[in-house]
Amino acid sequence: MRDAQKLVVVSQCGDTLLRMPCAIGFATDRHDALTFTIQKIKHTRRWVHEEEAPKDKPGFLRKQTEGAYNTHCIKLKEKTSGRTVLLHGTYLNTQLTPDNQSGCIMVRAAEMERLTRLLSKKSLVVMPATDASALGESDSSLSPTPEQRYLDSLLAQRGNHIVDTTLQHYGYDRMMLDLRLLQRRFPNLLHVELPDTTEQGRPLSVVRFGSPNAKYRVLIQAAMHAREYLTSQLAMFMLEHYAAGYDSLSFCSHSYRQTFDSVAITLLPMVNPDGVEIAQRGAEGTRTDEARRWVQSVVDGGVSHTKIKSNANGVDINRNFACGFGRKTEAEGRKSFFYYEGPQPYSEVESRFMMAVARACAPAAFLNLHSSGNLIYWGAQGVLPAVNERALEMAKLCSALNGYRTVGPEAQTPCGSWADEVMPLFRRPSVTIEVGTRNPVPVAEIHDIFQRNKFVWVAICQWIADMK
């Protein structure tokens, strides 16, 4: 992760135990003082749902439910003393090699204080290292780790193309593996962060593409709606296209490097992974008994799991924002495969995650990938005219490239959607591109969709650079 510190974990006597270098680090047993394993465990999590209390009772009514899901626990054991430290995924995000014995550790800077306190209880301390000299040798001298060798072998098998555009079901696990492969192949162009986790225990990913010193950013999100998972596959395919052509391809006499060095991309490639897994696999895509029973009950009632738009809580993320919240009530106020806005604005991890990313990167524009219809929505009601004018310009730019018709805000009643929320809040343009002919979009359509839209990202970035 880009904002993570370079770390050296040492014991009180000063012996180096574990090194976690810079953005994504791989565990190395430098002095044979520490064993490093990643164990798969069953974790019980308690969810707390808040509902508005009756008028005669102050505060909130709290209902508690429990669910269990498989997660990973990192076990650090010092051989000399036998001390053991368990680091749960709350503190660290992990990715495993097939043998489940080694992997990469990513520590968010915001988690460092808690991690330090946890380790200190085990007579260990965390010390930041300013450079590789803290270990007595440079990064270049490190031999490939099992994780790196595994990724390199997959890259050799994939050849020139990492993202498989022949898969009808492009799921969460495949996307996460592709992110690791893309970062391995293009380490200087994209950085992957996992700042939050869904209710079902799946880390939510953020991809930073382009120069970290870019003055402006465009925030792009895909697969907010579960059944629209082809947008995630499309976004990953486009990301690979731009990374592969960074120094060799151009648009309107500007190289990709020139453009993305000025205006970079922040990509949320799969906003709703829990929902995507349900849309593709039904109840088998859930990780808790509660979610599994709910999905099965809806399916038993005659609704196909392939139609779901919501997350695993039955909430439509694109109805869960504050502006216009609750104005559309197609779901009759209860969890549903479609349109239920949730008990209150930002009740869902996914909506809070999106807003946190937006606030952190302060985007100059928002691009939303949805399906279907082959059309472009632009603007929002209740927004400053100048902001809607820029949204219209952005929509016309996209339409000139992909040939989709545009639809303005007069046809869009505020309903707690992402565009309803961010346009008045950030005073920046937002455009939603709806791709494909139906949902789920047949994968046979992806190449035509890509050819129509492959220059959209770079064109928007150039447009922003020229306007600023």
N, C-alpha and C positions, 0 to 999 in steps of 0.2 A: 504494500500500500504506500502511496506516495508520501503521506504525511507521517509515516512511522519513523521512529528513531532507529539508528543503528545501535544494537545492544550487545553487551557482554554480561552474562550472568556469572557471578563469582561467589564463592563461599566466603565466610568471614575470614578465613586464613589467606584469601587472595588467589586461590587456585581457580583457573578458568574452567567452568563446567560446560557452558553451552553458548554458542554464538548464534545470533539471529540477525543477519546483516540487512541493512537498509530496507527497501520496499518489500520484497518477498524473499525471505531467507530460508535456507535449508539447514536443518540441524546437523551439526558435525560434532563428533566426539573427539575433541581436539587432544585432550590429555588422558583419555581413557578413564576419566573420572566420573562419567555420567552415562547411564543407559537411557535411551530415548525410544519409547514405544507409543503408539497410538492405539488405544483400545476402544472397541465398539461397545457401548453400554446402553442400557435402557434407562431413560430419564423421565421422571414423572414431573409434569409441569401443571401448575394450578393457574387457570385463567380467572380473571375477575371481570365480570361484565357489569357495567354501570347503566342503570336505567333511571329515567326521571321519576322521582317519587310523587305520590299523590299530593295534592295541594295541602292536605291536612298533616302531612309529614315532611319535615324539613330534610334537606340533604338528598342523598341517593340511596336507593335500594341496591344492595350488592348480592349478586348471585355467583356462586362459585361452582365451577365444574373442573373435573380433572381429566387429563389425558396423558398417555404415554407415547413416546416416540423414540426411535433410535438416534443417538447422537454419538459424538466421539469425545473421548477424554484423553488428554495427553498426560502421560505418566513419566515423571522425571525421578530417577532413583540414583542417589550418590552411592557408588559402590563401597567406598571406604567406611562410611558411617551407617549405611542402610536407610538413610532418611528418604522419604518418598514425598513428592509434591504432585498433587493432581490439579491440573489446570483445565477447567471446564470451558466449553465453547463460548460461554458468556464473555470470557476474557480474550479468547483466541479463536480465529477461524482456521480450519485445517483442510488440507486436501491430501488425499492418500495415494500412494502407489499401490499396485495390485496386491502386494504382499501384506499390506496394512501395517508394515513395520517402520516405514519412514515417510516423510512428507514435508510440506512446507508449513511454516508458522507465520502468521500475519498478525501483528499487534498494532492496534490503533493507538495513536498518540493519546487520545482521550481516555484510554483504558490503562495507561501506564501507572497512574497513582494507585488504582485498585490492585493491579498486578504486583506492584512493589510491596504493598501491604501484605498481600497473600504470601509472597515469597519470604518476607521478613519473619512471618510466623513460623517458618520452617528453617530459620537461621540462615537464610539466603538473602542476598541483596542484589538489586539491579543497578548496574552502572552504565550510563551512556558512553559510547565510544565515538570520538569525532572522526576517526578514520580507521582503516584496516591495520594501521601500525599497532593498535591496541592488542592485536593478536600476534604481533611479531612478524607478519607476512602479509602480502597484498592479496586482493581478491583474485588476481590473475593466476596465482599459484595454486588455487583450490582445484582439486580434481572434480569432475562431474559427480553429482550425487545420484543416488538411485532414482530420485524424482526426475532429475534432468535427463538421465539416460533413457528413462521411460518415455518422456516427451519427445526426445530426439528420435527414438525409434518410431513413434507414431507419425512424426513429421516426415520421416523417410517413406513411410507407407502411404501417406496422403499425397505426396508429391507437391505440385504447385497449388493445389486447392485444399484448404482445410475444411471449410464449411460445405457439408454435403447437401446439395439442393435437390436430391432425389427422394429424400425421406418425407413421407406424408406426416409422420409424427415426429417433429423436431422438438424433443422434450428438454426438460430442465437439466438433467445430467449431461446430455449431449452438448447443450449450450455451454455449461460450465467447463467441460473438457475442451471445447473449442476456444474458449477464452484463455485457458492456460496455454494452448498451443499457439494462439495468436500472439500472446505476450512473449512466449519463448522465441518465436520467429522474428517479432518486431519489438524487441525490448526497449528501444529508444523512442518508439512512437505511441505506444499505448500502455496505460497503467490500470490495473483492475483493483477495485476496492470492494470490500464486503462489509458495509457499515451497519447492517441490521439483519434481522432474521425473522422470517414469517412465523405465524402461529404454529405451523406444522414443522418448524425447524429447518427450513431451507434458507440459506444466506441469500440476501438480495444484493445484486451486483451493480456497481457503477464503473463505467469505462471512461477514462480520460484519454482522448485522442487528439494528437496535434501537439504543438509546442506548449509546455507548461508556462511559458512566459507570454502566451497570447493575451492580447489586451481584452478581447471579447470572447464570449462562449455562446454556443447554441445548445439548448437542452432538448434532447430527442428521447422520447420514450416509446416503447413497444410492448405489446401483449398485456395491456392493462385489463382487457377482457379475455377471459380464459379461452374461449373457442377461437380467438383471433391469433392463435399462436404462430401462424405463418408470418406475421409481422416481425416476430423475433428472429425467425430464420432469415427473413429479408434483411433486417438490420445487421445481422452478423455477416451476411454475404456482402453487403455494401461496405461494412467496416473493413473486411478483408480486401475488397477492391481498392479502397482508398489507401490502405496501408501498403499494399503491394505496388501501387502506382505512385507512391509519395514523391519519388525523385524522377520518375520516367513519364508520367502522364500530366496533362494540363487541360484546362477548361478556359475558353475565351482568352487565350494568350497568357494565362497565369498558370504556373505549375501548381500541382497540388501542394507542394511544400510551401510555396509563397502564400497560398491562401490559408492553409491550416496553421502556419506559423503566426498568422495575424489574427485569425478567428478560429478557435479550437472547438472541439465537440465534447460535450458530456452526454454519454449515452446510458440509458437505463434499458438494457436489452430485453428484460423479461420482468415486468413490474409485478405480475401475478402468477408466480410459479406454482403455487398450490392449486390455483384454479386450472392452469394449463394441464397439470398432471391428471386432474379429474376429467377434464374435457377429452383427454387422450385415452385414459385407462379406467375411467369410472371410479367405483369405490376403492379399487386397488391402488389408485393414485393418492389415497389419503394415508395419514400416519397416526391418526388417533381414532379411538373407537367411536367417539361422538360424531366426528365428521363422516366416518364410514357409514354409520347408521343413518345419518341425515341424507347422504347421497343415495344410498340404497333405497330409502323410503321414497325419494322423489322419482327415482327410476322405476320403482315398482308402481308408482302412480301414473306411469305412462309417458314420462318426459325423458328423452334420451340424454345421457350424460354429455353427448357431443354438443349439446346446445347451451351449456352453461356459460354465463358471462361473469359470474360472481367469483369471489374467493372461497376458501374452505369454510368461512363463517357464514356464507350465504349473503354476503354484502357486495353490491356493485361498487367497485372502487371509484368509478366515474360518476357516482352520485353521493360520495362520502365527504365532499368538501363543503365549506361553509356557505359560500355565496349561492343562494337559491336552494339551500338544503331543504328537502321535504316537500318541494312544490309539486313534484311528480310522484304519485303514489300507486304506480301500477302493481306493486308487490303487496299491497294491502297491509303494510306495516309489519311484515314478518320475513324471516330469512327465506331466500328464494334463489333459484338459478338466474333470475333476471331482475334487475332494476331496484331491488331493496336498498335503500340508502343507508341503512344501519341505524343503531339507536341514537347516535348523535354524530355531528361532524368530527372527522378525524378519529373515529373509534377504531379504525383499522391500522395495523402496522404499515401496510403498503402506502396508504395516503400520507401518513406521518413521514414515512421514508422519502416520498417524492418531494414533499415540501421542504424537508431538511436539506435535500440535495439542491433544490432550487435556491434556497436562501444562501447556501454555501457558495454557489457558483455565480449567482446574480446574472442570469443569462440575458443576452441582448434579444433573443427570440426563442420561441417554443415551437417545436415541430412534434406532432403527435401521429403515430402510425396506428391505424385501425383498419378493420375490414367489416363490411365490404361495400361495393357500390361504384367504385371508380369515380369518386368525386372528392371535392375539397371544401371543407368548412373553414370559414375564416371569421375572426372577430367574436365579439360577445356583446350582449346588451348591458347598458349601464356603464359603458366605458367611455373615456374621453374620445371625442371624434378624431383627434390626431392619432391616437393609438389604433383605432379601427381602420383609419386610412392606411397606416403602415401594414396592418394585417391584410388589407385588400391588395396592396402592392406585392406583398409576399405570396399571396395566393395566386395572383396573376403570373408571377414569376414561375411558380410551380406548375401552373396550368400550361404555360407555354412550353414546358419541358415534357410533361406527361400526357397532355391532351385531356385531362379530366375537367369536368365542368365545376364551377364554383358555386357555393351556397353561402349567403350572407347571414348575419346575426339576427335579422328580422324573423327568420324561420326557426330560431333556436331559443326557446324559453329557458331562462336560467333554472338549473336543476341540481346544483351542487357538483357540476362537472369540473374537470381540471381547467379547461379554458375559462369557464365562469370565474374561477378562483384567481388564476394567475394574472389575467389581463388587467383587472382593476388594481390588483395588489402590486404588481411589478411595473405596470404601465409599459408593457412590452407586447409586441404582436405575437399572436398564437394562430397556428394553422394546423388543421387536422386533415391528413390524407387518408381516405378510405380506399383500400386496394382490393382487387378481386371481384368475382361475380357472385359469390355466395359464401356462407360460413358453415363449417370450416372451409377455407379456400383450398381448392385442389392444388396440390404441389405442382401439377403440370402447368399451372399458370405463373409460377414464380419467375421464370426466365423472361417472359413478356413484361411482367411487373417490374423486374429489375432493369430491363432495357429502357423502359419508360421513365424510371425514377433514378437511375444511377448517378445523374449529375445534380440531383436536387440538393443534396447536402452542400456540395461545394459551391453551387450557385447561390444558395442562401448566405453562406459565409462570405462570398465575394460581395454580395449585395450589402451586407452589414458593413464590411470594410469600406466600401465606397460611400455609404451613407454617413459613416462616422467621420 
